[in-house]
Every structure is written in structure tokens, then in C-alpha cells.
Amino acid sequence: MRLPRDLAAYRAAAVVTGVGLLVLVLVAMPLRYFGDDPTLSTVYSPIHGAIFMVYVVVVIWVTARRGWSPTKALLVILAGAVPFASFIVERKVIAQELAALELIAPEHRSG
């Protein structure tokens, strides 16, 4: 089954946000504080902030389309701010949404 456009966008945003956060936490910040070189952190931090804002907008879009509760939306957004959490939550959210689609429209099942 092909992912609906909103879920595909969420998946991409979650992965990019997760990788971006790992680059910030595991590379840029250690270089800044332990390597005494703030260059990468200075350049990359605003980029990471923009990536996170795109992630938030995508989650809000998916929330509106899928009827998520504000609590679920907030938890999904917070997952983008915790290293590795966006990967875990993305898999869980996509699985839940695909299961819901299968329950709503069983005639679209392949096979």
C-alpha cells in the first residue's frame, strides 16, 4: 500500500528531523563545547531550527487531516526534540494510521 501524501510527508519530516537532531547533538554541539570550535554549531543550529519548524507544520497538517487529538499532536511534536524518538514515534504513528486505513477501507487491500 502506498502511503497517503500527508503520511509520506510526515515520514520524511520525521526522518529528516531525527537525523538533523542527531547531527546537532552528536557532532555540532560536542565540537562547540569539547572541541572549542563553534563554527559548525553556529552555521547548523539555525538550519536545524528551520527543519524542526517544517516538522511542526507537517505534524499540524497531519493532525488536521487525520483528526488527531491535541495531546497526540503535542507528543508527536515533542518526539522531534528528543534524540532517536522521532524514528520510534514515526514507525508507531505510521503503523497506527495504516491500520486505521485498512479498517476504514478494506476494499483497498492488495492481494
N, C-alpha and C positions, 0 to 999 in steps of 0.2 A: 504494500500500500504506500502510495506516495504521500508525503506529509503535506497537509494544507499549508498554504502560504504563510499564515501567521505563525504556525508552529515551526516551520522551517526557519523563519526569521528569528524566532526565539532561540532555536537550537544554535544557529550561527552566532547570535549575540551572546549567548551564554558561554560558548566555547571561546570566542574572541575575548570576552571579559575575563574569563578564568585564566587564559594564557597571559593576558595583559597584566593581571594582578600578580601572577607568579613572576613575571619579568620584573615588575616593580619591587616585590618583596624579596625575591631571591637574588636579583642582580643589582638593580639600581640603588636600592637602599643600603645594602652591605657595602657597595663601592663608596657611597656617600659617607657612611658613618665609620666603617672599618678601614677603608682604603683612602680616606681623606680626599676623595675625588667626587665633587658634587655635579660634575658635568652631565652625566647620563641622567641622574635624578632630576636635574633642572630642566633638561630637554624633555624627558619622558613623562614626568608627572602630569603636565597639562594634557598630554596625549591620552594618558590613562584616564584622566578625568572626563575627557570627551567620549572615550569609549564607554565609560560607565554611564554617562548621560544617555547615550544611544540605547544602552541596555535597559535603562529605566523606561525610556519612551516605548521600546518594544514590549516590555512587560505590561505597561499600561494599555497598549493596543491589544495585546492578547487578552488581558483582563476584560476589556470592553467586549471583545468578540466572543469570549468563552464564558462570560458571566462568573468569573472568579470572585470570591469574597475579598473585601479589602485586606483581611488578615492573610489570606493566601498570597495575594499580590505583594504585600509587605514582606512576607517571609521569602518569597522568590527574589525580590529586590535585594534583601539583606544577604542572600546567598551569593550575590555577585560581589560582596565586600569581604567575604571570608575565603582565604586560600583553599582551593580544591572543592569548596562547597557548590560552586556553580555547576561543576561537572556532575556531581552526585544528584543535585536537585533537578538538573536538566533531564537526566535519564528518568527520574521518577515522574516528573511532570509530563514528559512526552508519553511514557507508558500509560499514565492515567488518562490522558486525553485521547490516545488511540483506542484504549479500552472503551471509553465513553462513546467514541465514534462508531465502534463496532456494535455497541448495544443499541444505538440510535438508528443506524442504517445497516442492518445485517445483509441486505441485498448487495452491498458493495464489496463483500468479502471475495477475495480471489480464491479460485480452486474449486 
